[in-house]
């Protein structure tokens, strides 16, 4: 036997009065909740339309599978007003046929019932819960694990949701199936949140970076169920590379360059580091280190040519993920294109005298196996190359050989530096040799010969006079 539950009911008896056209009511005027679920109360709306009268009453009759389960009467309803009647969900179940019949009366009685009575009916449905958002994944930083959550909804109310479960599988037979926590205070009265923490590779047999199929299912009190699934990988923090030397698109000036970089792995796993030469068509591993726990790794790359672009790659792997960096640098000038220069003089300072000059040797050595085209330029004191009397001289030096270029220095009374700058004319690379020059004034009018002091000159003149006297 069904029990009748009515939200509200008002019985009012209208006083008899003169007949008139009466209110009008059709099925299109009635609004019955659609769809109606077995866990929700039903409502039925109807307007009161009677142009002849200001007020009247509406009667709502509820039936389930043809059996009357309740009635509600609303009196003193104003013209144009809409009234809503409600029926408790305990009066029906899934699959029942619910009927709402409405009758409209004015204050003078009931005229033609065909004009003032109508109804609507629907079959009661059940609402299976749904996963409306998710699964949503949240990775733990620096760890091979993640959380999963989902937003679920049941139109019969969030309290109709009884359970949520998560199932994760890798396709190799490793599976977990766990109950999820339900937060009924999340969202509105129809929505809840299900969550589960810590799906990882340590206890379930999964591997870092492995792709898992993750399913979230939700069940309600009627044992109706629904699910949604997505794919997610066991997280892995790839190794990080920083403090790279030389930096990408940089310039070097040497026949050897130190390659260097720092490495770390947030998961704490050992790494394998490789420096690879990818300049030519075939790559070449320059240096490799395995079981590397982190820090700085370096390698000296030698035999580099000048004015050439070099391309290299850093590969570092933790066994699950690989981090790769492609880099390049341009080697401008190698040390083999330099020459060694010096001013060949036995003392640290060169002294010149008034009305006299000094000659020193400027020495150039080519230690390379290639011929050098050079230009040497004198700056500083008053001096010139003996070869042509110029302050700038172009010449060549054969491989593995040297050349001496005499330089004459003149007294200028100020003292300064003799500077000789030598430039590789092909690559514009310069080297410099210098020596300080000190000037001193000479007493008397006898000119100083190059390389002979005044005292030596007097001794020579005395010897010459004695030789001449003996001959006489």
C-alpha positions in Angstrom: 0.0 0.0 0.0 1.4 3.4 -1.0 1.6 6.1 1.6 0.6 9.6 0.6 2.9 12.5 1.2 1.7 16.0 0.4 3.8 19.1 0.6 0.8 21.4 1.1 -3.0 21.3 0.7 -5.7 23.9 1.1 -9.4 23.2 1.0 -11.6 26.1 0.2 -15.2 25.9 -0.9 -16.4 28.5 -3.2 -19.8 30.2 -2.6 -22.4 29.6 -5.2 -22.9 32.4 -7.7 -24.1 33.3 -11.1 -22.9 31.2 -14.1 -20.4 32.7 -16.5 -18.0 31.6 -19.1 -15.6 30.3 -16.5 -11.8 29.9 -16.6 -10.0 28.3 -19.5 -7.2 25.7 -19.1 -5.3 23.5 -21.6 -2.5 20.9 -21.5 -0.1 23.5 -22.9 -0.7 25.7 -19.9 0.5 22.9 -17.5 4.2 22.6 -16.7 5.2 19.2 -15.3 8.9 18.7 -14.3 10.7 16.9 -17.1 12.5 14.7 -16.6 11.4 13.4 -13.2 13.9 11.2 -11.4 12.9 8.7 -8.7 15.0 10.5 -6.1 13.6 14.0 -6.7 10.3 15.6 -5.8 7.9 16.4 -8.6 6.3 19.8 -9.3 3.4 20.8 -11.5 2.6 24.4 -12.5 -0.6 26.0 -13.9 -1.9 29.5 -14.4 -5.3 30.9 -13.4 -6.9 32.7 -16.4 -10.4 34.1 -16.1 -11.1 37.4 -17.7 -14.5 37.6 -15.9 -13.3 37.2 -12.4 -10.4 38.5 -10.3 -9.9 35.4 -8.3 -10.6 31.6 -8.4 -9.1 28.3 -7.3 -6.9 25.6 -8.8 -7.0 21.9 -7.9 -4.0 19.6 -8.5 -4.7 15.9 -8.6 -1.7 13.5 -8.5 -1.9 9.9 -9.8 0.7 7.1 -10.0 0.0 4.3 -12.4 -3.7 5.3 -12.4 -4.0 5.4 -8.6 -4.8 8.7 -6.8 -1.9 9.5 -4.4 -2.8 13.1 -3.5 -4.6 16.3 -4.2 -3.9 20.0 -3.5 -6.3 22.9 -3.6 -5.2 26.5 -3.9 -8.0 29.1 -3.2 -8.2 32.9 -3.9 -5.8 32.7 -6.8 -5.6 36.0 -8.6 -6.2 36.4 -12.3 -2.9 35.7 -14.3 -1.2 34.1 -11.3 0.8 30.8 -11.7 0.6 28.2 -8.9 3.0 25.3 -8.3 2.1 22.1 -6.5 4.7 19.6 -5.3 4.6 15.8 -4.7 7.2 14.0 -2.5 9.4 11.5 -4.4 8.4 8.7 -1.9 5.1 8.4 -3.8 6.7 6.9 -6.9 9.7 4.8 -8.1 11.6 4.4 -11.4 9.3 3.3 -14.2 6.1 4.6 -12.6 3.7 6.7 -14.7 3.1 10.0 -12.9 0.0 12.1 -13.9 -0.8 15.7 -12.8 -4.3 16.8 -13.5 -5.3 20.5 -12.9 -8.8 21.9 -12.6 -9.6 25.6 -12.6 -12.8 27.1 -10.9 -14.1 30.6 -10.6 -16.1 31.8 -7.6 -19.4 30.9 -9.2 -18.9 27.1 -9.5 -17.8 24.7 -12.1 -19.0 25.3 -15.7 -17.8 23.1 -18.5 -15.2 20.7 -17.2 -13.8 20.1 -20.7 -12.8 23.7 -20.8 -11.3 24.1 -17.3 -9.6 20.8 -16.8 -6.4 19.3 -18.3 -3.4 17.1 -17.4 0.1 15.9 -18.2 1.9 12.7 -17.4 5.5 11.3 -17.5 7.3 8.1 -16.8 9.6 8.3 -13.7 13.3 7.9 -14.7 16.4 7.1 -12.7 19.6 9.2 -13.2 22.9 7.3 -13.3 25.7 9.3 -11.8 28.2 10.8 -14.2 31.8 11.8 -14.1 31.5 15.4 -15.4 35.2 16.4 -15.1 38.2 14.2 -15.0 40.1 12.1 -14.2 42.4 15.1 -13.3 46.0 14.3 -12.5 48.4 16.0 -10.1 52.1 14.9 -10.2 54.3 15.0 -7.1 57.4 17.1 -7.8 60.6 15.1 -7.8 58.9 11.8 -7.4 57.4 9.0 -9.5 53.8 9.3 -8.2 50.6 11.2 -8.8 47.2 11.9 -7.5 43.9 11.5 -9.3 40.5 13.3 -8.8 37.2 13.6 -10.6 34.0 15.7 -10.3 30.9 13.5 -10.2 27.2 14.5 -10.4 23.9 12.8 -9.7 20.7 14.6 -10.6 19.0 12.8 -7.8 21.3 14.5 -5.3 24.9 14.1 -4.2 23.7 11.9 -1.3 22.6 9.4 -3.9 26.3 8.7 -4.8 27.5 5.8 -2.8 31.0 5.1 -4.1 33.8 6.1 -6.4 36.7 3.9 -7.5 39.9 4.3 -9.4 41.5 1.6 -11.5 44.9 2.0 -13.2 46.6 -0.5 -15.5 49.7 -0.6 -17.6 48.9 -3.3 -20.1 51.5 -5.6 -18.7 49.2 -7.1 -16.0 50.0 -4.6 -13.3 46.7 -3.2 -12.0 45.5 -1.3 -8.9 41.8 -0.9 -8.0 41.1 1.4 -5.0 38.2 3.1 -3.4 38.3 6.9 -3.6 37.4 9.4 -1.0 34.1 11.3 -1.6 33.7 15.0 -0.7 30.0 15.7 -0.6 30.7 19.3 0.5 32.2 20.1 -2.9 30.2 22.1 -5.3 26.4 22.2 -5.3 23.9 19.7 -3.9 24.1 17.5 -7.0 27.9 17.4 -7.3 30.7 15.7 -5.3 34.4 15.3 -5.6 36.2 11.9 -5.6 40.0 11.7 -5.0 42.8 9.2 -4.5 46.4 9.9 -3.6 49.7 8.3 -4.5 49.6 6.1 -7.6 53.3 5.3 -8.0 55.9 2.8 -9.4 57.3 1.7 -6.0 54.5 -0.7 -4.9 52.4 -1.4 -7.9 55.0 -2.6 -10.4 54.7 0.4 -12.7 57.7 2.0 -14.3 58.5 5.8 -14.5 57.2 7.3 -17.7 55.0 4.3 -18.3 51.6 5.1 -19.8 48.7 4.0 -17.6 45.0 3.7 -18.4 43.2 5.4 -15.5 39.5 4.8 -14.9 37.2 6.6 -12.4 33.8 5.0 -11.8 30.9 6.2 -9.7 27.9 4.3 -8.3 24.6 5.4 -6.8 22.1 3.9 -4.4 20.2 2.2 -7.3 23.5 0.4 -8.3 23.6 2.6 -11.4 27.2 3.2 -12.5 29.2 5.3 -14.9 32.9 5.8 -15.6 35.4 7.9 -17.5 39.0 7.0 -18.3 42.1 8.8 -19.5 45.8 8.0 -20.0 48.5 9.4 -17.7 52.2 8.5 -17.4 54.1 7.8 -14.2 55.9 11.1 -13.8 59.6 11.4 -14.1 61.7 14.5 -13.7 64.1 14.7 -16.6 67.7 15.6 -15.9 68.4 19.4 -15.9 71.4 21.1 -17.7 72.8 24.5 -16.7 75.9 26.6 -16.6 77.0 25.5 -20.1 80.4 26.6 -21.3 80.9 27.8 -24.0 77.4 29.2 -24.3 75.4 28.7 -27.4 76.4 31.0 -30.3 79.5 32.2 -28.5 83.1 32.9 -29.8 86.3 31.3 -28.9 90.0 32.2 -29.7 92.1 29.1 -29.2 93.1 25.8 -30.7 91.4 24.0 -27.8 88.2 24.7 -25.9 86.9 23.4 -22.5 83.4 22.0 -22.8 81.6 22.2 -19.4 78.1 21.9 -18.0 76.4 21.2 -14.7 73.8 18.5 -14.2 71.1 17.6 -11.6 68.2 15.2 -11.4 65.3 16.0 -9.0 64.4 12.3 -8.6 67.9 11.6 -7.3 68.8 9.1 -10.0 72.2 8.5 -11.5 72.8 10.0 -14.9 74.7 9.2 -18.1 76.3 12.3 -19.6 77.6 12.6 -23.2 79.4 15.4 -25.1 78.9 14.8 -28.8 80.6 16.4 -31.8 77.9 17.0 -34.4 79.9 19.4 -36.6 80.3 17.0 -39.6 77.9 14.5 -41.2 78.9 11.8 -38.7 78.5 12.4 -35.0 81.3 11.6 -32.6 81.2 11.1 -28.8 83.8 13.3 -27.4 83.4 12.4 -23.7 81.0 10.2 -21.7 80.4 9.5 -18.0 77.9 7.1 -16.5 76.7 6.6 -12.9 77.0 10.4 -12.6 75.2 11.6 -9.5 75.3 15.3 -10.5 77.6 18.3 -10.5 79.9 19.6 -13.2 81.3 17.5 -16.1 84.1 18.9 -18.3 86.1 17.9 -21.4 89.0 19.6 -23.3 88.2 19.7 -27.0 91.5 20.2 -28.9 92.8 20.6 -32.5 90.3 23.2 -33.4 90.7 25.2 -36.6 90.4 28.9 -37.0 87.4 30.7 -38.5 85.2 27.6 -38.2 81.8 26.9 -36.7 81.7 24.0 -34.3 78.4 22.2 -33.3 78.1 20.0 -30.2 75.4 18.3 -28.3 74.8 17.5 -24.6 72.9 14.3 -23.9 72.0 13.4 -20.4 69.8 10.5 -19.4 68.5 9.2 -16.0 67.4 5.9 -17.6 63.9 7.0 -18.2 64.1 10.5 -19.8 66.7 12.2 -22.0 67.5 15.9 -22.0 69.4 17.1 -25.0 70.9 20.5 -25.8 72.3 21.5 -29.2 74.9 24.2 -29.1 77.4 25.9 -31.3 80.4 28.2 -31.1 82.7 29.8 -33.7 86.4 29.5 -33.2 87.8 32.8 -34.5 91.6 32.3 -34.4 93.6 29.3 -33.2 97.0 29.8 -31.5 98.8 28.2 -34.5 98.1 31.4 -36.4 100.1 33.5 -33.9 103.8 34.3 -34.2 106.4 34.7 -31.5 108.2 38.1 -31.5 110.9 39.7 -29.4 113.4 42.5 -29.4 116.8 40.7 -29.2 118.8 42.9 -26.8 121.0 41.8 -23.9 119.9 44.5 -21.5 116.4 45.4 -20.2 116.7 49.0 -21.3 118.1 50.5 -24.6 120.2 53.7 -24.2 120.6 56.2 -27.1 122.9 59.2 -27.2 122.7 62.6 -29.0 124.0 62.5 -32.5 124.2 58.8 -32.4 121.8 55.8 -33.1 121.4 52.2 -32.0 120.6 49.1 -34.0 118.7 46.2 -32.4 117.5 43.0 -33.8 113.7 42.3 -34.0 113.2 38.5 -34.0 110.1 36.8 -35.5 109.5 33.0 -35.1 107.0 31.0 -37.0 106.4 27.7 -35.2 103.6 26.6 -37.4 103.7 24.4 -40.5 102.1 27.1 -42.6 103.7 30.1 -44.2 102.9 33.4 -42.5 102.2 36.7 -44.2 103.0 39.4 -41.7 103.2 43.2 -41.2 105.3 44.7 -38.4 104.8 48.4 -37.4 107.0 50.5 -35.2 105.4 52.9 -32.7 106.8 55.0 -29.9 110.4 56.3 -30.3 111.9 57.6 -33.5 113.0 54.4 -35.3 112.9 52.6 -38.6 113.5 49.2 -40.2 117.0 49.1 -41.6 115.8 47.2 -44.7 113.9 50.1 -46.3 114.0 52.9 -43.8 110.2 52.6 -43.1 108.3 52.3 -39.9 106.1 49.5 -41.3 107.3 46.5 -43.1 105.5 43.6 -45.0 107.2 40.3 -45.2 106.7 36.5 -45.0 108.2 33.9 -42.7 108.5 30.3 -43.9 107.1 27.4 -41.8 109.2 26.4 -38.7 111.6 29.3 -39.3 112.5 32.7 -38.0 113.5 36.1 -39.4 115.7 38.9 -38.0 114.8 42.5 -38.9 117.3 45.1 -37.7 115.8 48.3 -36.4 117.6 51.6 -36.1 116.7 53.8 -33.1 117.5 57.5 -33.2 118.0 59.9 -30.3 115.1 62.2 -29.7 115.9 63.6 -26.3 112.7 62.5 -24.6 113.0 58.8 -24.0 110.1 56.4 -24.5 109.3 52.8 -25.6 110.2 51.0 -28.7 107.0 49.1 -29.6 106.7 46.7 -32.6 103.3 45.3 -33.4 103.1 42.3 -35.8 99.9 41.4 -37.5 98.9 38.2 -39.4 97.7 39.9 -42.5 95.3 37.0 -43.3 93.5 36.7 -40.0 94.2 40.2 -38.5 95.7 38.7 -35.4 98.4 40.8 -33.7 101.2 40.3 -31.2 103.5 43.0 -29.7 107.1 43.3 -28.4 108.4 46.3 -26.5 111.5 47.6 -24.8 112.1 50.9 -22.9 114.4 53.5 -24.5 116.5 56.0 -22.4 118.2 59.0 -23.9 121.4 60.6 -22.5 123.4 63.7 -23.7 127.2 63.2 -24.6 129.9 65.7 -23.5 132.3 66.8 -26.3 132.0 66.8 -30.0 133.2 63.3 -30.8 130.4 61.3 -32.3 129.5 58.0 -30.7 129.9 55.0 -32.9 127.2 52.4 -32.7 128.1 49.9 -30.0 131.4 51.7 -28.9 131.6 53.9 -25.8 133.6 57.1 -25.6 136.3 55.5 -23.4 136.8 52.7 -25.9 137.1 55.3 -28.7 140.0 57.1 -26.8 141.8 53.8 -26.2 141.6 53.0 -29.9 142.9 56.5 -30.9 145.8 56.1 -28.4 146.8 52.8 -29.8 146.7 54.1 -33.3 149.0 57.1 -32.4 151.5 54.7 -30.7 151.6 52.4 -33.7 152.2 55.4 -36.0 155.0 56.7 -33.8 156.9 53.3 -33.8 156.8 53.1 -37.5 158.5 56.5 -37.7 
